[in-house]
């Protein structure tokens, strides 16, 4: 019971405390303005992402062509055996 009373007293004290009030709007606006000026990094990232997407498309195009030419991946192992005569 003493523990509950102590917790209730702490809760009442916490409710009675006043939160400090301060204005951060000017600092936030200043930070947003400075980040907009330094947006060169995003342009470089966009160029890199675009080149990566083009490279991935080229690899996918050639991969699909190779995949279509293979009937079965195991055929590469069976093909030499078809030429060998057993008798």
Buried (B, 14 or more C-beta within 10 A) or exposed (E): EEEEEEEEEEEEEEEEEEEEEEEEEEEEEEEEEEEEEEEEEEEEEEEEEEEEEEEEEEEEEEEEEEEEEEEEEEEEEEEEEEEEEEE
